[in-house]
Amino acid sequence: MAVRQPRYSKEEFAQRGDALYESQIRSQIDEEGNRGRIVAIDIETGAFEVADDILPATNRLFERFPDAQPWIVRIGHRAVDRFGSRSLKKTV
């Protein structure tokens, strides 16, 4: 099994991933129907997979693009995971 290495800095990963999500992917996903689900985005190709959890989403992305550089977003939330009891839902 090949070891995958990031090819971008953390800042560039975040910038590319967020830009792709906002400009291309968000409009393709029914945000209300998928709220709380995970979208894994390849920051190089713009390909994405949606699933209930991180591993299935990234595994399906890697099946299609073995060299993918995945960025993870939880649909409708500011963060993928949270610590503590405070909600991280976006306020409209």
N, C-alpha and C positions, 0 to 999 in steps of 0.2 A: 504494500500500500504506500503510495507516494505521500510525502509530507507536504501539505499546502502551506505556503508562506505568504504573508501579506506583501503586496507590492507598493503600498501607499502608506503614508503616515496616518495616524488616527484622525487628524484634522481633515486630511483630504478624503479619507473614507467617509467621514460624517458629511462633509460638504457635498460630495458626489452623490451619496445615498439620499440625502434629504432633497437635493435638487431634482433627482430622478423621480422620487416619490411625488413631490409637489407638482412637477411639470408634466409628467407622463402617466404615472401609475394611479395616482389618487382618482383621476377622472374615469378610470377603467374599472374601479372597484366600487361596489355599492357599499358605502361606508356604514350606513345604518345596519344593513343585513350582515355585515362582517365585523361589526364592532367587537374588539377584544381579540380577534384572530391575528395571526402573524403573517406578515408578508416578507419574504426573503428576496432581496433584489441583487442581481449581479451588477456592480457599479461600472463594469466595463461594457456590457452589452445592453443593459436595460431590461434583460429578461427577469421575470419574477415568478414566484410560486406563493400561493396562499394556503395556509393550513391552520389547525387549531393550536399547534405547538411549534417550537423552534426547530427541533430535529427533523420532523417530517417535511417541513418547508425547505430547509437547507438540503436535506438528502435528495429531494426531488429536483432541486436546482442543480445539484452536483451530478445527478444522473443525466441531465440534459447538457450541462456545461461543466465538465470535470475540472476545469481550471478557473471556475468562477471565483470572484472576490465578493462574498455576500455581505450585504448590509441588512439589518433586521429592523422592522418597524412593527409595533403593535397598533393595529388600525383603531383610530379614534382616541389614542392615548399619547401623552407626551413622552412616555418611557416604556421600554419593553417589559421591565420588571420593576417592582417597588419594594421598599423596605419600610416597615412600620405600618400604621393603620390609616394614614392619610391617602385619600383618593388622588390619582394622577389623571383623571379624566379631563379632557380639554373642555373648557367652558366656552359656550358659544355666545 
